[in-house]
């Protein structure tokens, strides 16, 4: 298989490389079919409410660190799809703002980095916030939640990949960490639900979330030797993607992107996948047609490309 995989380099070259997002690379590892639907076909469905709310929160944090005024942030939030996330944003700054880095320490916010993974494959990673914590380059990853999250840092492949990218991008530094910043999509000290809101309205005691229940931080650092393993695994996965893409192009009926039944209830499991309906239709019908795409409200994203001038600057 290795010999066949190498032949695909004739299609994607150093001058015309394949650009993969980190999320696409991780998706391929979880389920090749989800990678095909979302990153080869580039089908995008309307995100679930929880994802849209998280995106809104990220946008407000980005505006804060890119110098927007308080009025501009407020106006953008109130005009957005989820104006209630402004209250979440303000509460987070009020109760957890003492842990925020100053703007002078922030190196980038919501900006992609491009790193050569193979001679003919580049990896795009977009960081929520990168900052210099007294000589330790820090990747802050905001995670909004409604129900308590069950993070297992020992299994977070994407987080480790991000740390390796930082090492390759910021070569003058020796220390790196990733912070998982959990933010509940409800401010502290407000009623937890409709029942509790009614109790508050009637002047009765009500249940609310405390500060420590709304905001939690976790930190990940790589151990010696781990970065090399993570990067080689990513390279091997990229080679398999190249091989599968070539096979699919030669024989569209080959079904090289197989399905993996991912059990559970997270957004990455089959029950929570946005593209689950399309996956099932393709399985039952043999293909997804244009009517299916229109019915599901699917849009097609443009392919990923490198920023102009990057290839020339790295050669």
C-alpha distance (Angstrom), angle and dihedral (degrees) to the residues before:
residue distance angle dihedral
X1 . . .
X2 3.80 . .
X3 3.82 92.0 .
X4 3.80 91.8 50.8
X5 3.79 91.5 47.1
X6 3.80 91.1 56.6
X7 3.82 92.3 57.2
X8 3.80 91.3 68.3
X9 3.78 89.7 71.5
X10 3.80 86.4 81.7
X11 3.82 89.1 71.8
X12 3.80 100.2 43.5
X13 3.78 110.8 39.4
X14 3.79 135.7 -180.0
X15 3.80 88.2 -98.2
X16 3.80 93.9 45.2
X17 3.81 105.4 28.8
X18 3.78 134.2 175.9
X19 3.81 111.6 -107.5
X20 3.80 115.1 -150.5
X21 3.78 126.5 -173.3
X22 3.78 117.6 -134.6
X23 3.80 89.3 -119.9
X24 3.81 90.0 54.0
X25 3.78 92.2 49.8
X26 3.81 91.1 50.6
X27 3.82 91.7 44.8
X28 3.80 90.2 56.0
X29 3.79 89.6 54.9
X30 3.80 92.4 51.1
X31 3.80 98.1 42.2
X32 3.83 125.0 -12.0
X33 3.81 90.6 -154.6
X34 3.81 92.4 58.8
X35 3.82 87.6 50.4
X36 3.79 90.7 52.4
X37 3.80 94.1 49.4
X38 3.79 96.8 43.4
X39 3.80 104.9 30.3
X40 3.81 107.8 22.9
X41 3.80 98.4 36.6
X42 3.83 86.3 28.6
X43 3.81 92.3 -144.2
X44 3.77 114.6 170.4
X45 3.78 123.1 -168.0
X46 3.76 127.1 -168.6
X47 3.82 106.5 -77.0
X48 3.76 121.2 -118.0
X49 3.79 117.1 -98.2
X50 3.80 93.1 -105.6
X51 3.79 90.9 55.5
X52 3.81 92.7 46.9
X53 3.79 90.4 50.6
X54 3.78 90.1 50.9
X55 3.79 90.6 49.9
X56 3.79 90.1 52.0
X57 3.80 91.2 52.4
X58 3.81 90.9 49.6
X59 3.79 89.8 51.0
X60 3.80 92.4 54.4
X61 3.80 92.3 48.3
X62 3.79 89.3 49.2
X63 3.81 91.7 51.9
X64 3.80 90.3 49.4
X65 3.79 93.3 56.2
X66 3.78 95.5 40.1
X67 3.78 91.4 61.2
X68 3.80 103.8 -99.7
X69 3.80 115.2 159.2
X70 3.79 121.7 -113.4
X71 3.80 89.7 -109.1
X72 3.81 91.4 52.0
X73 3.79 91.8 49.9
X74 3.79 92.6 47.3
X75 3.79 92.8 47.5
X76 3.81 92.7 48.8
X77 3.80 91.2 48.5
X78 3.78 95.7 48.5
X79 3.81 90.6 48.3
X80 3.80 92.9 49.4
X81 3.77 130.1 95.5
X82 3.81 92.4 -102.0
X83 3.83 108.6 36.6
X84 3.81 90.2 167.7
X85 3.82 87.9 71.2
X86 3.81 87.2 72.5
X87 3.80 88.5 68.6
X88 3.81 89.0 50.5
X89 3.80 89.9 49.3
X90 3.82 93.7 49.1
X91 3.80 92.9 46.0
X92 3.81 91.0 50.1
X93 3.80 91.1 52.6
X94 3.81 91.3 45.7
X95 3.80 97.7 49.9
X96 3.82 102.5 26.9
X97 3.80 102.9 24.2
X98 3.80 92.2 105.3
X99 3.81 86.7 72.7
X100 3.82 94.1 53.0
X101 3.82 118.6 108.8
X102 3.79 116.0 -119.6
X103 3.80 116.8 -106.6
X104 3.79 90.5 -109.8
X105 3.81 90.4 63.8
X106 3.81 95.4 48.4
X107 3.81 114.1 100.9
X108 3.81 99.6 -177.1
X109 3.80 141.4 -11.3
X110 3.81 125.1 -153.0
X111 3.80 91.6 -19.3
X112 3.82 123.2 136.4
X113 3.78 124.3 -121.5
X114 3.81 121.3 -154.1
X115 3.79 119.9 -148.0
X116 3.80 128.1 178.6
X117 3.81 107.1 -116.5
X118 3.82 98.3 173.3
X119 3.80 129.7 0.6
X120 3.80 88.7 -92.8
X121 3.84 101.1 27.0
X122 3.81 129.0 72.5
X123 3.79 126.0 -168.1
X124 3.79 121.4 -140.9
X125 3.80 116.8 -155.6
X126 3.81 123.6 179.7
X127 3.80 116.0 -158.0
X128 3.79 123.9 -157.4
X129 3.79 90.9 -142.8
X130 3.82 134.9 -14.0
X131 3.78 119.2 -165.5
X132 3.77 142.0 162.7
X133 3.80 110.5 -111.5
X134 3.79 100.6 -168.0
X135 3.79 93.3 -53.2
X136 3.81 97.1 -32.3
X137 3.81 112.8 106.8
X138 3.79 105.8 -135.2
X139 3.80 129.9 -159.9
X140 3.81 111.5 -157.8
X141 3.80 114.4 -158.4
X142 3.82 114.9 -168.6
X143 3.79 115.2 -150.1
X144 3.79 118.2 -175.5
X145 3.79 116.5 -160.1
X146 3.79 144.1 176.5
X147 3.79 100.3 -166.2
X148 3.78 121.3 39.9
X149 3.79 109.9 -80.3
X150 3.79 122.7 -125.0
X151 3.78 101.3 -146.9
X152 3.78 116.6 -177.9
X153 3.78 104.7 -170.9
X154 3.79 91.1 -173.8
X155 3.81 88.8 68.1
X156 3.81 99.8 41.3
X157 3.80 103.2 116.4
X158 3.79 94.4 168.4
X159 3.80 93.3 52.8
X160 3.79 90.4 52.8
X161 3.79 91.1 48.1
X162 3.80 90.0 53.5
X163 3.80 90.6 52.8
X164 3.81 91.1 51.3
X165 3.80 89.9 51.2
X166 3.81 89.7 52.5
X167 3.80 89.7 52.4
X168 3.80 90.3 52.7
X169 3.80 93.5 45.2
X170 3.81 99.5 42.9
X171 3.79 99.7 41.3
X172 3.80 94.2 160.7
X173 3.82 90.5 67.1
X174 3.80 128.5 75.0
X175 3.81 103.7 -168.8
X176 3.79 126.6 65.8
X177 3.80 137.1 168.4
X178 3.80 140.4 173.4
X179 3.79 120.9 -141.0
X180 3.79 120.4 -157.5
X181 3.79 105.4 -152.2
X182 3.81 110.7 -164.5
X183 3.80 116.1 -159.2
X184 3.79 120.9 -176.5
X185 3.80 113.3 -134.1
X186 3.79 88.9 -125.7
X187 3.81 125.9 62.7
X188 3.80 120.2 -118.8
X189 3.80 121.3 -95.8
X190 3.82 95.8 28.1
X191 3.83 122.7 110.7
X192 3.78 112.5 -79.9
X193 3.79 97.1 -135.3
X194 3.79 145.1 -11.4
X195 3.80 93.1 -74.0
X196 3.78 91.1 54.2
X197 3.81 91.3 45.8
X198 3.78 89.5 56.2
X199 3.78 89.6 50.1
X200 3.80 90.2 52.3
X201 3.82 91.5 48.0
X202 3.80 89.6 52.9
X203 3.78 91.8 50.3
X204 3.79 93.4 -109.6
X205 3.82 127.9 132.8
X206 3.78 112.9 -84.7
X207 3.80 137.8 -169.6
X208 3.79 121.0 -112.1
X209 3.78 138.3 168.0
X210 3.79 118.9 -97.0
X211 3.80 123.9 -135.1
X212 3.80 93.7 -101.1
X213 3.81 89.5 50.9
X214 3.79 91.3 53.4
X215 3.80 101.4 44.2
X216 3.79 127.4 40.9
X217 3.80 130.9 163.4
X218 3.81 128.9 -157.2
X219 3.80 127.7 -177.7
X220 3.80 131.1 -149.2
X221 3.80 126.7 -167.1
X222 3.79 127.3 173.9
X223 3.78 121.3 -117.6
X224 3.82 120.2 -132.3
X225 3.80 111.6 -71.9
X226 3.80 94.6 14.5
X227 3.80 95.4 102.1
X228 3.81 92.4 58.8
X229 3.81 91.6 51.3
X230 3.82 93.3 48.0
X231 3.81 92.6 49.3
X232 3.80 94.3 48.2
X233 3.81 90.2 49.8
X234 3.81 89.7 51.7
X235 3.80 90.6 49.7
X236 3.79 91.9 50.4
X237 3.78 90.9 49.7
X238 3.81 89.8 50.9
X239 3.81 90.5 52.2
X240 3.79 90.2 52.7
X241 3.81 90.0 50.1
X242 3.81 90.1 52.7
X243 3.77 90.8 50.5
X244 3.81 93.3 47.8
X245 3.81 91.7 48.1
X246 3.79 91.0 53.1
X247 3.79 92.5 47.9
X248 3.81 91.2 48.5
X249 3.79 91.2 51.1
X250 3.81 92.9 49.7
X251 3.79 93.6 44.9
X252 3.85 116.6 15.6
X253 3.82 89.4 -173.2
X254 3.79 94.2 57.8
X255 3.84 94.1 93.9
X256 3.80 91.9 -147.1
X257 3.81 92.5 163.0
X258 3.78 98.6 73.5
X259 3.80 127.6 -165.2
X260 3.78 124.9 -108.0
X261 3.80 118.5 -163.6
X262 3.79 103.5 -131.6
X263 3.80 108.7 -164.9
X264 3.78 123.3 -154.4
X265 3.78 138.7 58.2
X266 3.80 105.8 -87.3
X267 3.84 121.7 113.7
X268 3.81 87.2 -102.3
X269 3.80 95.8 57.5
X270 3.77 125.7 86.8
X271 3.81 94.4 -105.1
X272 3.80 90.9 53.9
X273 3.79 100.3 37.9
X274 3.79 115.4 121.9
X275 3.81 90.8 -147.7
X276 3.82 93.8 49.0
X277 3.82 93.3 109.0
X278 3.79 92.8 52.1
X279 3.80 90.9 46.5
X280 3.80 91.3 53.9
X281 3.82 93.3 45.3
X282 3.78 91.7 51.7
X283 3.79 90.4 49.5
X284 3.82 94.4 49.0
X285 3.82 99.6 35.4
X286 3.78 98.4 34.1
X287 3.81 90.9 -123.8
X288 3.79 142.5 25.0
X289 3.79 113.5 -114.9
X290 3.80 132.2 -156.0
X291 3.80 92.6 -98.1
X292 3.81 89.6 56.6
X293 3.79 90.7 52.5
X294 3.80 92.6 49.2
X295 3.81 92.6 45.9
X296 3.81 91.5 51.6
X297 3.79 92.8 45.4
X298 3.78 93.2 -119.2
X299 3.79 120.8 176.1
X300 3.79 124.9 -167.9
X301 3.78 117.8 -127.3
X302 3.81 120.6 -143.3
X303 3.81 115.4 -107.7
X304 3.78 118.7 -93.0
X305 3.79 115.8 -100.7
X306 3.78 135.1 178.8
X307 3.79 119.3 -102.0
X308 3.77 112.2 -94.7
X309 3.76 112.2 -87.9
X310 3.82 97.2 15.4
X311 3.81 95.4 108.9
X312 3.79 92.0 49.8
X313 3.79 91.7 47.1
X314 3.83 92.8 54.2
X315 3.79 98.9 45.1
